[in-house]
Amino acid sequence: MPPIVIGIVQVLFDGVAFGMLLFVMSVGLSITLGMMRFANLAHGSFAMLGGYTTTTLMRHAGWSFLATLPVSFVLIAAVSVVLERVLYRRMYQAKELDQVLLTVGIIYMSIAGAAYVWGPEPQAISLPDYLTVYRTVGWFSFSTYGALLLAVGTVLTLAIFFGLERTRFGAMIRAAVDDRRVALGVGIDVNRVFTITFAVGSGLAGLGGALGINALGLDPSFPIEYLVFFLIVVSIGGTAGSVKGALAAALLLGLSDTAGKYYIPQTGAFIIYVVMLLVMLWRPNGLFGRA
C-alpha cells in the first residue's frame, strides 16, 4: 500500500478518535445551551474533575484505568446535580451576562481548588500495556488507545441518539428544547428533566476528561485551555442542543486538528480556527443551524 494512502488512513483514524473524544466532552454543553438556555462556560471544569478522579483512584487506590471510568462519570454527575440545584437553577432566568460571570467564577474557583489539592504540575498516568501498543491489521497499524476512544465514543453516540429518539425521556428532552412553555403546559416536569440532562452531560464531560488524559493532558488550566474547543463545537454544529450538529462539528474539528498537526505541524492548533472561520463564512448559523 502506498505510504501516502497509509498516512491518510492514519490521519482519518486518529482524527475520528479525537473527534469522538471531543463529542463526548462537548455534547453536554450543547444540550445545556439548547435546552436550558444556560451559558455554562464551566463545562470544562467537570471534565477536569473527571480526569483528576481517574488519576487519584489509580495512584492512591490502585484502581485500573478502565475501572475508574464509570466512577468518573457517576461522581461528576453527582457533583453537577448539587451545583445545578444550589447555583445553576437560581440563574436560569438571569441575563446571559450574569450566567457567564457565574460560570467564569466557577472556572477560576475550580482552577484554584485543583491547584491546591493536586498541585499545579501536569498530571500523567500509566496506561495498561494493552492500551499502549500498536496493533496491525493487514497493512494498517493503529494504537489500541485510539481504538478505545473510537469504540467508547461510538457506543456513547449510539446510546445518546437512541435515548433522544427512541425513549419517552428523550421525547421530553426534545419537547423542552423546542418549546419550554408548551412542555410545561403538557405536564412535563422541566426542572427534573433539566437536572437529569445536566447530570448526564456533565458526567459525560467527566468521562471524557478521564478518557482523554493521555490525549489532552491534565492540569489546573484545563477548563480555560479547552473551553474554546467546546465553544467551537457548539458554534460550528449550529443549533444548540443538536446532538447531530455537535457530532459533526466534533468530527470536523478532530479531523482538521489531527491533519494540521500531521501535515503542517508548524501551525500547531491554528488550523482549527481557520476551519471555524471558513465554516462560519459558508454557513453563518453553523452546519445544522436554521437559516
Secondary structure, DSSP 4 states (H G I P E B T S, - for coil): --HHHHHHHHHHHHHHHHHHHHHHHHHHHHHIIIII----TTHHHHHHHHHHHHHHHHHHS---HHHHHHHHHHHHHHHHHHHHHHTGGGGTTS-HHHHHHHHHHHHHHHHHHHHHHH-SSPP-----GGGTSEEEETTEEEEHHHHHHHHHHHHHHHHHHHHHHHSHHHHHHHHHHH-HHHHHHTT--HHHHHHHHHHHHHHHHHHHHHHTHHHH---TTHHHHTHHHHHHHHHHH-STT-HHHHHHHHHHHHHHHHHHHHH-GGGTTHHHHHHHHHHHHH-TT-TT---
